[in-house]
Amino acid sequence: MMIRTEKIALMMAIALCGFVSKAQQPAKPTTPVARKAATEKSQTKQQSLFVAQHFDEATISPDGKYLAWVESRADANGAATGKRDIFVAPVKYPEKAARLTAGSPAGHCTEGAIAWSPDSKHIAFLSDAQKADHYQLYVASVPGGTARKLTNVKGYLTGTKWSPDGKSIAMLQTEDATRASGPLVAETPETGEIKDSFFEQRLAIVDVATGKSQQVTPTDTYIYEYDWTADSKTVVLTAAKGNGDNNWWIAQLFTLDIHTQKMTSIYKPTLQIARPAVSPDGKSVAFIEGLMSDEDFVGGDVFLLLLTGGTPRNLTLERKASAATLNWTNAGKLVVGENREGEASIVEIDPATAKAEQLYGGAELVTNGEWSTSIALSADGSNSAAIRSSFGVPPEIWVGPIGKWTQVTHKNSGVKPAWGESKSLHWKNDGYDVQGWLIYPANFDPSKTYPMIVSVHGGPSGVVQPQWPGAFDYEMALPAHGYFLFKPNPRGSYGQGEAFTKANVRDFGYGDWRDVMTGVDEAIRVAPIDPKRLGLTGWSYGGYMTMWGITQTDRFRAAMAGAGIANWSSYYGENKIDQWMIPFFGKSVYDDPEVYARSAPLTFIKNVKTPTLIIVGDSDGECPTPQSYEFWHALKTAGVETQLVVYEQEGHMFAKPEHSRDVMNRTLAWFDQHLK
């Protein structure tokens, strides 16, 4: 139930879009001068949320000599166009960046999903240059050359990856898909006889020489992630039979013989698994296993397993961090991107000894386009590429040895935050060390007192990291308009190890809510916050915590619950991803209804007095619309001031910029009405 904007923006474009073809003139899109002019022209304080240039991918060639990245295109007013451009530059001469595209040099299509050839001479990518929103696989030479179209296949494509021998390119293909994959996008309306129908995402292998494509995994099995072995004869993948959106939580680890197409299960995990990465010698696979509430938003411990099977070895046991991404170096070391107490951390682990050496740590987000801490790494580990941002600094592309990066792009030099500084707060509760972020109001005056809004993140297996917000981060408009904004990472969050992440199992709304409230007290202690002017908001699990919170206390004068959950009992039968709930509740609602009722806001609905705005999309499969109706109906019946706003053709993560702006404006107006 977690949300993040950068990768979802990609999904909303209908693919982990592609990369590109023909080398052109050095990049000219959206210059800093033009972007600064657009910023100055803006009439609203929160406009910096919309005019900042966002990057969707950052990659580096295996030899470490070339850098490539993807930019989201916006119009002159900063509105998203849904198009994405690719740029390639020599690492030593980044000012020579040139656009690559499979389309017309003068036009713009949607391209991405970059994959470097093992010899660093070619880039594979997906592009809809031939037909909008219909992606095909292309290959272009580096540094320049005309893109060659390899495929003419149907369906949704993503996840390109070159084989180590350079002869094949693998990709994930979903034939006849009616929408992008994943439960965050808007669900397709269902009428008539309702069945548990689904489209399978299969692994396809494309011959680079001929363009011949063949699907090599079974028709009844959904493939989530994969990696090649060094001999290019086997693929290690995570997969599950049945509904792909729902069964990620029960996926197993398999090997696939490319020639015979035989799949063999080598590990059935206790919890969720992700990020399979085969060792350079082809004998082992590393992966992340842990308690995860959302597909792709990964956190847990790092495990190593022989490809012949057996018992995996935990390389990060009791480490006070949550692993998010994995990279092998040619020397056989694992470079791990972590979340650590709300900050980015990158460590190198020796698999033989499990000894970890920290290479970088900082109060920012460092990503190659994934949901959380990640980098693109050269084969020998000596060079890397990343997108870096923080609450105070908008995103840019950086390159260099880990932690010694040099800035490459300057697309956002004219964009400044509309909010004040941010501070990391630490406090104790119930024996736990808890962390969160306090964002100060714009033009802060220490002699004044200010209202504060508490924003609880989604998940619950999520984390607030200090990153430049996207257009859907509606809560960042609040400090731009004179509010403190408090974003806690209570138990259940990533960043302090698996024990902390598991600490709210069968306890939703109790221990984690106490962590939030003691954090509120800490914020009031350290900053001039008016304790009588507090507001509460959140989306997804944060929407649930908002609904829950106002049944537990009258300290909040107003609330906005986005895509929340009012009643776990009815939710179990309404949502499209019920498999995620078993690890958190222990049993299904039919086997243990009491534990679900114990954490349901509706159980305590008569306690509510707080005016509450409720917002949801009409096609949300993760937190279905009836949950918001149910809470709204209960508040109306109880005589509590409330509003319900349902957005047409929106899923769990809104895709339309005009809807995101409306959510922001409505939320701000609601809190202004009740707190100012």
N, C-alpha and C positions, 0 to 999 in steps of 0.2 A: 504493500500500500504506500510505498515511498514514491516521491516524485523528484525528478531532477530535470532541468530544462534543456541542457545542451543536447543530450542524446535524443530526448523526445522530439526536439525540433527536427532532428534527422528522420525520426520515424514518421513524423507528420508529413514529411516530403515524400513518403512512401518508400523509403529505403535508406539504408546506411549507404547513402548515395555514393557515386563513383568518382573515379578520377579519369582520366583525360587524355587528351591526345596531342594536339598539334602545338608545338612551341610557338609562342608569339612574342609580341613586344613586351618589355618589362612592365610589370603590373601597374595599372593605373586605377583600379577600382576604388572608389570612395576614399579620396585622399584625406589626410588629417585636416587640411584647410577647409575642405568642403564639409567634413564632419563637424568641425568646430563651428562653422557658420550655421549648420543645422541645429547645433546645440544652443547657440545664442538666440536663434530664431524661435526656439521652443517657448511655449506659453505656460508650461506646467513644470513644477519643480522636479517631478519624477521622470522627466523626459530622458534623463541619462540612462534609464532602464531600457529605453527603446533605441537610442541612437548609437550605442556602443557597438562596434564591430565584434561579432562573435565568430569563433573558429571551431570547426567540428572535428578536425583530425590534424594531428601533427605526426609525421613519420620521418625516419632517416634511413638511408640506404644501408645494406649490410656492411659495405666497406667504409661507412661513415663519411662519405665525401659529398653526398647530396641530401638535401632537405626538401620535403614536400609537405604541403598543408592544404586544408580546405577552408574556404571562407563562406559564410552565409551572406548572401547578397541582400541588401536593403535598398529601398528607394531613397530619394533625397530627404524625406522626412523621417527616415529611420524605420519605416514599416517593413516587416519581413516580406520578401517576394516569393519565398519557397525555393529559390534557385541557389545553387552552390557552385563555386569556382575552385579550381585547383591551381596551385602555383608550385613551381619547382625552382630551386636555387642551389648553386654550389655552396657548400658550407663555408668555404673561405671567402666567397664573394656573394653574400646574401643580397646585396644591392642589385644583382643581376637576375633577380627573380623574374620568371616568365610564366605566363598562364599556359596551361595545357588544357585542351578541350577536344572532344570528339565531334563537336558541332562547329558552327560558323564562328570565326574569330570575332565577328561583330556582335554575335548573339550570346545568350546565356541559357544554358540548360541546367539540369541537376546532376551532379557528378560526385563520386566519392568511392569509399571502400577501397582504398589504395593497398596494393600488394606489390612489394619489390621483388624482382627476380633475384635468385641467389647470387648472380654475378654483378648485380647492381646496375645492369645496363638497360633494363626495361621496367616499366610500371604497368601493372594490370589494374583495371578500375571498372566501375560500373557507370553507365551514362544513359540518360533518356534522350540523347541527341536525335535519335531517329523518330521517336514518338513520345510525347510528354507522358511522364509517369509510367513508362514501360522501359525497363532497364535491360541493357545487354552488356556483355563483357567485351572490353576493348584492351588492346595492348599498345603502348607507345614506347619508343626508344627514348633514352635520356642521354644528353640534355634536350634534344629536340627531334622532331620527326612526326610524320602523319600517323594518327592512330589507326590501328587495324581492328576492325570489328570481327570478333571471334564467334559470337553466338547469335542465334535467332530463336530463342526459346520463349516459352510462355511462363507467366507467373512472376512472383515476387522474388528478387534475388538479393543476397547479402553475404557478408562473411567471406570475401575472397582471400585465398592464401596459396602461394606458389609452392610447388613441390620442391624438395631440396635438390633434385637432379635437373630442375629447370624445364622439364618436358611437359608438365601438366599444371593446371590451375584448378584448385577446388573452390567450390562455392556452395552456399546453401540456397536451395530452390524450393519454392512453394508454388505448385501449379494451381491455376484457377483461383488464386487468392482473391477475396473480395475486399481485403484491406491489408494494411501493414500488419506484420506479426506482433504478438505481445498483447497482454491484457490492458495496457494503458490507453490504447487507441479506442475510438468509438466503436461499439459493437454493431454488427449488422442486424437490422430489425428482423425478428422472427415471427412468422405467421404460419397458420396451418398446423399440421402435426409437428410438435417440437421433439427433436431428437438430439442426442449428444453428438452432433455432427462437428466435423473439424477438417482442416486441411493439414496435411503432413508436410513439414519442412524436411526435405531430404538432402543428402550430400550428392552433389554432381561433380564429376571430373571432366575437365575440358582439355583436349589435346591441343597444345599450343601450335603445333605445326599445321594441323588440319582444321581446327575449330570444332571437331566432333565432340559432342557433349553426351555423357551417359550418367544417369542416376544410379548410384551404387548401393543405396541402403533400402531396406524394405518399405513397402507402401503403407504399413501399419505402424511405423515408428517415426517419432519426431526427433530430429537432431538439433541440439542446442549449440554446442561448441565442439571444436575438434582441433587436432594438431597432427602434423605428419611425423613419421619416424624418419631417421636419417637416410634410410635406403629407399625411400619413396614408395615402398611396397605396402605399408600399413598406415592406417589412420587410427588415432586414439580419440574417442569422442564421448560426450555425455548425451544420453538419449533416454527416452521413455516411450512406451506404447500408449496410444490413445490421444486424448485432447492435449495439444501442445501448450496452450495457455495455462492449463490447470496442472499438468503433470511434471512441470519443471522441479517441483518440490520432492518428487520421488524418482528423479532420474538416476541412472546407474552409469558406471564407467565401463566402456566397451573398447575392444580392439576390432578393427575391420580390415580384413585382407582384401586389398583392392582387386586382385585377380579373381579370387573365388567369390567375393562379396559375402563372405561368412563373417557374421558378427558374433563376438564372444564376450560375455560379461566377465570382467575381471575384478569388479568391486561393487558391492551393494552397500551404500553408505548408511550410517545411522541418521545423519542430518543431510542438509543440502550440500551439493558439490558444484564447483565451477572452476573455470580457467585451467583446463588440462594443458600441460606444457611438457613435451617429451624432452628428455635429457639429450645432449649432443651425441652421446654414445648409443642412443637408441635402446637402452636397457631399462630405463625407468620413466615414470611419468610423475610430475609434481602436480598438485591440485590444491584448491582451497576447500575446506569443509567447515561448516558451522551452521548456526541458527540464522537463517535468512528469511525475511518475510516478503522479499520482492525479487523477481527475476532480474538479473543483471546488476542489481545493487548489492555487491558482494562484500562479505566480511567473514572472517573466521581464522582458523589455523592453517598452516602450510603442511601438507603431507607429501610423502614420497613413497611410491609403490612400484615394485618390479612389474614389468609388462607381463611376466608369467603369472602374476597374481600373488596372493598371500595377504599378509597383514601390513597395512601402510604404517609408516613411521612418522610421528608428529615432530616436525622440526621447530615448532614455535610454542611448545607446551608452556602454559602459564605466562606467555609473553603479554605484557600490558599494552597491547595494540591489536588491531584487526587488519589482517592482510586483505588486500583488494585486488592486486594484479601480480602476475609473475612473468619474468623474463630470464631465460638461460643465457649465459655467455659461453663462448667457445671453450673457455677454460673449465667449464662444468660448475660454475657458481650460479646461484639463484639471486637475481635482483628482484626485490619484493617492494611493491608500493603499498604503504600502510596508511590507515587512519590512526592517529595517536593523540588522544586527549583533544580532539577537535582540530588538529593540525596535520599537515602533510608530513610523511616520513618515508624515506627510502633506505632500505638496508640491503646488504649483501650477505647471503647465508652460504656457508660451506656445508653441503649435504653430508659430508663424511662426519663432521663433528657437531653440526647444528649450531655452530657459533655464528652469531650475527654481528656485523659491523655496520653502524649507522653511517650512511653516506651523505644524507641530507635530512634536515628537519626545519620546518618553518611555518609561520602563521599565514598560510595561503593555500590555494588549490593548485597543484601541479598535475596536469593530466595530458594524455595524448588524444583525448576525445572520449574516454570512458567516463563512467559516473563519478569516480573518485580518483584517488592518487594513482597515477600511472605515468609512465614515460615510454617513448620509443627509443630503442637501444640498438646500436650497431652490433655486429656479430661478436666482436671482441670485447664489447662493453666499455670501450674507451670514449665513445661519443654518444650523445643522446639529444632528443628533441622533445619539447613539451610546450603546452599552452599554460601560461602562468597568470594568475589573477589573485586579487584579495578583495576584502570589503572596500578598500580605498583605492585600488589600482585596477583599471579595466584590463581585459585579457590581451596578451600579445604572444607571438611565437618566439621561443628562445632555443638556443642550440649550444652544445658544448659538453664537456665532461660533467657528470652528475654533480650538481651543487655549484658548478663554476660556469654557469650558462652566460651566453651573450645574447642580448636582445636583437632579434632579426627584424620584426615588423614594428611600425610605429603608427598603426592605423587609428589608435585611440588617444593620441597625444593631446587632442583638444577636448577630451571628455573627462569631466571631473565628477566626483560623487556629490549627489544632492543631499546626502546625510552627513552626520558627524563621524568622529573617530569610533573605533571599535576596541573593546577591551575583553580579554579572556578572564572570566571569573571562575574561582574554584571554591567549593564549599563541601562540607561533610554532612551526611545524613544516613542514619541507620547503619553506620559503620562503613559506608561507601564514600569514596572520593568522587565528587561530581563536578562537571565542568560545563560552562555555557558561555555564550557571547552576548555582551551588552553593547548595543549600538546607540551612540549618542545622537541627540537631535541636531539638525543643521543649525548653525549660528548659536551654538550652546553658550548660555550665560550662567556661570556657576552661582550667581546670586539669586536665581529663580528656581522654582520647583516646576516639574513637568509631569504630565501623565505618562504612563508606560503601558505598552501592549506586550503581552506574553505570546510568543508564537512557538507552538510545539511542532516539531518535525514529524514527517510521515514515517512509516515503517510498520512496527516499531523498530525493526532492525535497520536503523539509519543513523545519520550523523550530520550535524551542522558543521560545515567547514567554512573558513573565511574565504569566500569567493565573490567575484563580481556577479551580481544577480542578473538573471534573464528577465524577459518581458513578463513571464508568468509569476515571478516572485513578488506578488502583489503587496506583501507586508513591508517591502522595502520603501514603499511610498510613505509609510507612517513616520519614520524619523526625518524624512524630507519635509514633513509638515508639523514638526514640533513635538514629536513623541520620542521617548526612549523606546527601544525595541529590544526585548530580552528573548534570546533563542537558546534554551537549555538543551543539554545532552543527558537526559536522565537514564537510569538503569534500563537496559534493553537496547541502548544505543551501541554503535560501534565505537572503538577507540580506546578501550581499556581491557581488552581481552575477552575470551569466551565466557568466563564466569559472570562478568558484568552484563554481557549481551543476554545471557540466559536468566538473569535475575528477575525478570518479570513474567516468566513462564507460569501459567495458571494464576496470575496475579495482576492482570491488566487493570489499571486505574487505581491501584493501591500504592505499592512501593514507588512506582514511577511518578505518580501524582505527588507523593510526599517529597520526592526529589525536586519536582518543579516548584512546589510551594516554598520549600526552604531556600531554593534559588531566588525566588521572588524576594524573600526577606533579605538575602545577601545583596541583591541589587539595590534595594531600598537603603540598606546600610551604607553602601559605598557611593551612592549618587543621589542628587537632589530630586528624588521621585516622590510625587504626592501619593501616599498610600490609599487615598480616597478616590483616586482617578486611575483605576487599573482596568485594562481590557484584556480579552483572551481570544486567540484565534489559532487556526491550524487547518491543514488539509489532509485528507486521508486518515491515517492514524491520528494525526494532529486534529482533524475534524472530530474524530471520536473523543479525543482527550478534551476538546472544547465542550462537547455535549456532556461528557462525564463531569468535567470540572465545575460546571455551573449547577450540577446536582449535589455537589459536595461542599460548596462554600458560597457565601454572598459577597466575597471580597471584590468581585468583578462587576463593574457597572454596565458593561456591554460586552457582547461576544459576537464573533462571526465564525460559524462552523462550515468549512468547505468539504464537500464529499465525505461526510462523516458517517458514523455507524451508531445508530440509536439503540439497536436491539440485537445482540449477538445471536439469539435464538432464531429470529426470522431471517437475519442476514445469512446464516449458514445455508439456508435453502434458496436464497435469492442470488448470491454472487456466483461468478463464473470460475472462481479459483479457490474452491473450498479446501484443496489439499494443503494449503499453507497453514491452515488452522490447527491441524492435528498436533504438530510439534509444540505449539504454544498452549493449547488447552489440554493436551494429553489424550483426549478421546473425542469422538464426534458428539454433536449436540444430542443425538439420539441415545447415546450411551451415558452421558453425564450432563444433563441439562442444567444442573445446579451451578456448575462452574461458569457456564455461559451467562446465566441469569445474574450471578453475583457481580459480574463486571458490566452489566448493561445499564446505560443511562436511564432507560425507561423504568427500570426497577425503582429508581429514586426520583422519578419525574416530578412528584408533588413538592419537592424541595426547591424547585427552580423559581427564581424571581428576576433573573437577569434578562434584559432585553436582548434578543438574539436574532441575527441575520443568518439565514441558511442558504447556501449556494451549492448547486450540483449540475452536472451535465445529464441530458436525458438519455444518453447511451453509455452510461458508465457501467462496465462489467465488474470492476473491482469493488466499488462501494455503490451499489445500485441506488437509483433514484428513490425507490420506495422507502429507504432508510431515512432520507431527508424529509419525505412526506410524513412519515410516522412521527418524527420528532416535532415537526411543525404543527401537526394536528394535535399532539399532546399539549404543546405550549398554548395553542389557541384555546383549547378546552379549559386549561388552567387559568386563562386570562392574562397570560404573560405576553408582553409586546413582542411581536415576531414578524418576520418577512421571509418568504421562500421565493427564490429566483432559480428557475430551471432554464438551462441554455440548450438550444436546439442543436442536434447533431454533434454533441461534444461527449467525449469519453472521460476517462479519469483524469487525463491531462488535456487541457483545452488546446485546440489547434488554431483557432481563429484569433488573430491579433485584436480585433475589435471586441471580442468577448473577454480577452485578458484585460484589456483596458477598462472595460465596464466593471469587471470584478474589482479591480483596483479602486476605481472611483466610488463604487457603492460601499466598499469596505471603509474607505476613508471617510465618506459622508456619514456612515453609521456611527463610527467612533467619535467624529466631530460633534455629532448631534447629542451624544450621551456623555461625553467626557470633557467637552470644552464649554 
